Structures are given as C-alpha cells and as structure tokens.
Amino acid sequence: MAIANELGLQGDVLEGHELALMDDGTLAACINAVTVFARTAPEQKKFGLLTH
C-alpha cells in the first residue's frame, strides 16, 4: 500500500485474504472503487481477464 500512496493512487485497497471471502456479487458491487489489489494469489488474478 505504501507504493500505491507514493504513486498517488487513490481508492480502495483489496487484499487477497479479503478477496477470498467475497462471492461474485460482492466483488461486482465494489470492483469499481478498488484501485489496488494487494497480496493476491495467482488463482485470484484470473478474474480480471474474465470481467473485460
């Protein structure tokens, strides 16, 4: 998160452990406010490809 602050990124941060607890509906409801996805596992990164 410190790097995001240094880069001037503003918005919510979602960590991998939080992402793991979310269902698709919850993620869809907050996705537009999230600027940084931190400490995610490789299997969590594939959702970005499926949403575009």
C-alpha positions in Angstrom: 0.0 0.0 0.0 2.9 2.3 0.6 3.9 2.1 -3.1 0.3 3.0 -4.1 0.5 6.0 -1.9 3.9 7.0 -3.4 2.4 6.7 -6.9 -0.6 8.9 -5.9 -3.1 6.1 -6.4 -6.4 6.8 -4.7 -9.2 4.4 -4.0 -9.8 1.3 -2.0 -7.3 -1.5 -1.5 -8.4 -5.1 -1.5 -6.1 -7.7 -0.2 -6.1 -11.4 -1.2 -7.5 -12.7 2.0 -10.5 -10.3 1.7 -10.9 -11.2 -2.0 -11.0 -14.9 -1.0 -14.0 -14.3 1.3 -16.1 -12.5 -1.4 -18.6 -14.0 -3.7 -19.0 -12.7 -7.3 -21.9 -10.4 -6.3 -19.9 -8.7 -3.5 -16.9 -8.3 -5.7 -19.0 -6.9 -8.5 -20.5 -4.3 -6.1 -17.1 -3.0 -5.0 -14.9 -3.5 -8.1 -15.1 0.0 -9.5 -13.9 1.5 -6.2 -10.8 -0.7 -5.9 -7.6 0.7 -7.2 -5.1 -1.7 -5.7 -5.3 -5.5 -5.4 -2.6 -6.5 -2.9 -1.1 -9.8 -1.8 -3.2 -11.8 -4.2 -2.6 -15.4 -5.1 -2.1 -16.4 -8.8 -5.5 -18.0 -9.0 -7.2 -14.8 -7.8 -5.7 -12.8 -10.6 -7.6 -14.6 -13.4 -10.9 -12.8 -12.6 -9.5 -9.6 -14.2 -9.4 -11.4 -17.5 -12.9 -12.6 -17.3 -14.5 -9.3 -16.5 -13.4 -7.4 -19.6 
